[in-house]
Amino acid sequence: MIDDPMDRIAAALERMSPAPLETPDFDAASAFVWQTGPDRLEPVTQVSRVPLDLLLGVDRSRDTLLANTRQFAQGLPANNALLWGARGMGKSSLVKAIHGALEVEHQKMKIVELHREDLPSVGRLLNVLRQAPDARFILFCDDLSFSHDDQHYKSLKAVLDGGIEGRPDNVILYATSNRRHLMPRDMIENERGSAINPSEAVEEKVSLSDRFGLWLGFHACDQDQYLAMIRGYCAAYGVTVDQDTLWAEAIEWQATRGSRSGRVAWQYFCDLAGRRGVRL
């Protein structure tokens, strides 16, 4: 029996506090998802991705990010990367495809997905990844953006700038966003118009994107690229269809969607493959 009130309080806090996170078995998988409440790394046995050579229309971004990631995998200097631009043009697909291509060359190459809402816990995640210095981790944050009063971006600065401890040498951050500065343009203008010192108000928010060493832009594809994507999927998965039918159906499909992108091309191809009885 504990008589001292302070001892009773300490014992109660001990029971309430979560158990310390055990060092994960990083050999269990090549991909993980960071979960909180409690903190843990969930292994992903099968990553949803497409082969790197099927990502068409993003050649320059593909080659740049592949070279940067290969440097990182070899223990050489490399930059954090922000993939920004048109929706559905393969930003997140490129990150996952590059990891898939390089994990064959480098057995210790891992990818860890961090959800935007879990950014405040990123310091704890880095401490976990720091415990595996032989592994190389791509920290992947998909669809990253911030609203006017969102303070999560300050947590991300710790990853990019490192703070006192510094970002672990075995971790690199790749983020995707539809926005180059990670926040809507009208919010940037509102900050500029309502602040006492407009330049300082804007600088704090948009400077986050400046901390990425690589900015890779993704832009809407034209009709020829859209059709080339679909033809590439047909060739890769063995779907046979005559050129005129493919052209007519693909154009009608993108017209009903009101846009052209890699995602729309894949959605049409899934429909086509299903109608032809081909499993993907």
Secondary structure, DSSP 8 states (H G I E B T S, - for coil): ---SHHHHHHHHHHHHS--------GGG-SEEEEETTTTEEEEESS-----GGG--S-HHHHHHHHHHHHHHHTT-----EEEEESTTSSHHHHHHHHHHHHTTT-TTEEEEE--GGGGGGHHHHHHHHTT-TTSEEEEEE-S----TT--HHHHHHHHHH-TTT---TTEEEEEEESSTTSS-HHHHHHHHHHSSSHHHHHHHHHHHHHT-SEEEEE----HHHHHHHHHHHHHHHT----HHHHHHHHHHHHHHHT---HHHHHHHHHHHHHHTT---
